[in-house]
Each structure stands twice: as C-alpha cells, then as structure tokens.
Amino acid sequence: MKKSKRQDLVTMIVKQNHIYKKADIIDYIDDHFGVRYSMTTIARDLRELHIYRLPVKANQYEYKLLTQQSQLDSRVRLNDYIETEIINTMIKESYILIKTTPGFAQSINYYIDQLQLKEIIGTISGNDTIMILTHSQSIAEYVYYKIFNHNYS
C-alpha cells in the first residue's frame, strides 16, 4: 500500500473510530486489509497528519485529527476546566503553580500547552498540580493573564 493511501486510511480510521493507542490502528489495518505496519510507520504517519493523542476525560486519551477548529475547541475546553477543576493558583517568581481537582492536572496542562505561548519555557504536571516555567516574574504574570483572563487569541 502506498504511503498516501495508507495515510488516507489512517485518517479515516481515526475519524470514524475511538482510537486509544497506536496498536488499535495497526490491528484495524491488519484485520480489514491484511497488511501489518510497524509502530514506527504509524507513529510517523500520525505526526505528519497532525493526529494527536488528546485528553477526552480525566486520565483517558484518544487519537484525534488536530485542525484549527480543534485548537479553538481546546481553548473552550481549557476555559471549562478553569471554571470547574482549578482549586488555586499562585505566581512565585518566574513560575506559576496551579492546584487542580485530583486527576485533572495533566489534561489541563495539555490544553495550556496547546495555547503555544512562546513566553512559556515549559510545563510540568502531576495528578493535581501544574507548574508553568517562564523567564521572569513579569513574564509569569503576563502568561497568567493570557491563560486565566480568557483573552488569548
């Protein structure tokens, strides 16, 4: 099967099914078309097609095609989480700490990363805490404003 046909097939599989791991795609193609691909090939296809493993519930992820609309949906989802799952926030020097309801930190962190704010050096999350690293306190305050005042565009 040619690469373009395989990638069309991968896109169709992801759009029409709930795909939780790469092996699901490999098994689907093998079961329906009798062709077995390596994990590396499928991983490369997913990356080239902008298909990512996105959080759908607390501690549950599913592969989805990322489009501009889904990036806007990510902001809406982040805003929902800000309203319902964030317990406390604080700026300390050049970083922001966010305390969440248990089990939601990684999902919220994912949506913060989707904002692609260039002022963020990196983010770290556990079960109920997120740390956002920046270069200075003033940048941390700016990032906080962009995340929590819903004015990101």
TISE-884562 format. One line per field, with one value per residue (C-alpha): residue in one letter; chain; x, y, z. Coordinates in pm, 1 decimal, always signed. Layout:
N
residu <- (a	...)
chaine <- (A	...)
c1 <- (X	...)
c2 <- (Y	...)
c3 <- (Z	...)
***
This chain:
153
residu <- (m	k	k	s	k	r	q	d	l	v	t	m	i	v	k	q	n	h	i	y	k	k	a	d	i	i	d	y	i	d	d	h	f	g	v	r	y	s	m	t	t	i	a	r	d	l	r	e	l	h	i	y	r	l	p	v	k	a	n	q	y	e	y	k	l	l	t	q	q	s	q	l	d	s	r	v	r	l	n	d	y	i	e	t	e	i	i	n	t	m	i	k	e	s	y	i	l	i	k	t	t	p	g	f	a	q	s	i	n	y	y	i	d	q	l	q	l	k	e	i	i	g	t	i	s	g	n	d	t	i	m	i	l	t	h	s	q	s	i	a	e	y	v	y	y	k	i	f	n	h	n	y	s)
chaine <- (A	A	A	A	A	A	A	A	A	A	A	A	A	A	A	A	A	A	A	A	A	A	A	A	A	A	A	A	A	A	A	A	A	A	A	A	A	A	A	A	A	A	A	A	A	A	A	A	A	A	A	A	A	A	A	A	A	A	A	A	A	A	A	A	A	A	A	A	A	A	A	A	A	A	A	A	A	A	A	A	A	A	A	A	A	A	A	A	A	A	A	A	A	A	A	A	A	A	A	A	A	A	A	A	A	A	A	A	A	A	A	A	A	A	A	A	A	A	A	A	A	A	A	A	A	A	A	A	A	A	A	A	A	A	A	A	A	A	A	A	A	A	A	A	A	A	A	A	A	A	A	A	A)
c1 <- (+0.0	+139.1	+209.1	-64.1	-327.0	-209.5	-228.2	-578.0	-674.2	-523.4	-714.8	-1039.5	-983.4	-920.4	-1221.9	-1463.7	-1345.8	-1239.7	-865.0	-688.1	-345.0	-135.6	-178.0	-552.0	-469.5	-219.2	-470.7	-753.1	-546.3	-427.2	-780.3	-951.6	-678.8	-434.4	-136.1	+69.2	+267.2	+528.1	+460.3	+725.9	+548.4	+212.1	+370.6	+532.3	+201.3	+18.3	+274.5	+264.7	-117.1	-137.8	-320.9	-250.9	-347.0	-579.9	-740.8	-1112.9	-1175.0	-964.0	-681.4	-832.7	-680.6	-794.7	-630.6	-789.2	-712.3	-597.9	-737.7	-768.9	-1122.1	-996.8	-740.8	-1027.8	-1212.3	-902.5	-933.0	-1301.4	-1216.6	-942.4	-1187.8	-1431.4	-1157.1	-1055.2	-1412.4	-1465.6	-1140.6	-889.2	-874.7	-596.2	-329.7	-20.3	+266.8	+602.7	+896.6	+923.0	+672.7	+300.5	+161.2	-188.2	-366.7	-642.8	-901.6	-723.3	-677.9	-717.7	-370.2	-239.0	-549.9	-541.3	-166.3	-225.3	-466.5	-225.8	+43.9	-198.5	-203.0	+158.3	+253.1	+613.4	+670.7	+638.4	+966.3	+790.6	+518.4	+518.5	+214.6	+133.8	-200.8	-327.3	-55.8	+79.5	+395.5	+448.3	+805.0	+885.1	+1192.2	+1083.8	+808.6	+674.0	+650.9	+483.4	+224.9	+167.7	+123.7	-113.6	-319.8	-329.0	-443.3	-687.9	-842.7	-957.0	-806.0	-584.6	-630.7)
c2 <- (+0.0	+339.9	+596.4	+836.3	+561.2	+438.2	+791.0	+839.8	+513.3	+617.9	+947.7	+764.8	+514.6	+792.4	+995.3	+700.7	+507.7	+561.0	+502.1	+490.3	+360.6	+319.8	-57.3	-9.0	+143.2	-130.4	-401.1	-234.8	-220.2	-578.0	-710.1	-526.7	-508.9	-786.9	-553.5	-514.0	-192.6	-117.7	+109.9	+347.4	+380.5	+453.5	+698.3	+887.8	+893.4	+1029.0	+1306.9	+1401.8	+1401.2	+1613.9	+1339.4	+1358.8	+1174.1	+1420.1	+1400.9	+1324.9	+1263.5	+1257.9	+1009.4	+896.5	+986.2	+931.8	+999.2	+1294.7	+1493.8	+1839.0	+2122.9	+2496.2	+2432.0	+2173.3	+2426.7	+2667.8	+2381.6	+2329.8	+2688.6	+2634.6	+2311.5	+2488.8	+2761.9	+2495.6	+2332.7	+2671.1	+2723.1	+2376.1	+2198.4	+2458.8	+2496.2	+2751.2	+2939.9	+3131.3	+3314.6	+3262.4	+3441.4	+3308.2	+3025.0	+2968.7	+2693.6	+2562.1	+2329.3	+2121.9	+1865.8	+1526.3	+1364.2	+1678.7	+1837.4	+1652.7	+1726.8	+2096.0	+2104.9	+1962.3	+2245.5	+2506.1	+2362.1	+2388.8	+2767.5	+2761.4	+3071.6	+3149.3	+3301.9	+2959.7	+2772.3	+2452.0	+2291.6	+2003.6	+1830.2	+1553.5	+1430.0	+1758.4	+2020.4	+2206.4	+2418.5	+2661.8	+2791.4	+3132.9	+3359.8	+3619.8	+3723.5	+3982.9	+3719.2	+3480.1	+3749.6	+3804.0	+3429.1	+3406.5	+3688.7	+3517.0	+3185.8	+3296.8	+3609.9	+3424.5	+3689.4	+3456.8	+3477.1)
c3 <- (+0.0	-96.3	+172.6	+56.6	+57.4	+399.8	+540.7	+397.8	+563.2	+898.3	+883.1	+807.1	+1089.8	+1342.9	+1227.8	+1234.8	+1543.1	+1902.1	+1885.2	+2221.9	+2115.6	+1801.7	+1819.4	+1756.2	+1416.1	+1332.9	+1429.6	+1232.3	+912.1	+964.0	+1034.6	+746.7	+481.3	+569.5	+591.1	+909.4	+965.1	+1227.5	+1521.4	+1383.4	+1047.7	+1210.6	+1457.8	+1167.6	+978.3	+1283.5	+1325.0	+954.8	+956.1	+1273.6	+1459.7	+1832.1	+2145.9	+2319.5	+2660.9	+2639.2	+3011.0	+3325.1	+3257.1	+2923.9	+2587.2	+2229.8	+1892.2	+1710.0	+1396.5	+1508.3	+1296.4	+1358.5	+1480.2	+1728.0	+1853.9	+1919.8	+2086.3	+2303.7	+2430.3	+2506.4	+2689.7	+2888.2	+2986.6	+3108.2	+3315.9	+3457.6	+3576.4	+3722.1	+3806.9	+3926.9	+4303.6	+4348.9	+4152.0	+4250.1	+4085.4	+4255.4	+4094.5	+3737.7	+3762.7	+3802.0	+4024.3	+3959.2	+4201.6	+4038.6	+4132.8	+4158.5	+3818.1	+3607.2	+3608.1	+3302.2	+3095.2	+3186.0	+3121.5	+2774.0	+2689.5	+2828.4	+2600.8	+2306.8	+2352.2	+2228.1	+2424.1	+2330.3	+2674.8	+2839.3	+2877.1	+2977.2	+3183.6	+3430.1	+3573.7	+3814.5	+3940.9	+4084.8	+4031.6	+3729.0	+3718.7	+3431.0	+3390.2	+3241.2	+3231.3	+3489.2	+3726.0	+3482.2	+3208.9	+3454.4	+3529.4	+3156.8	+3093.6	+3390.3	+3240.2	+2898.9	+3048.7	+3315.0	+3168.4	+2854.3	+2625.6	+2425.8	+2050.4)
***
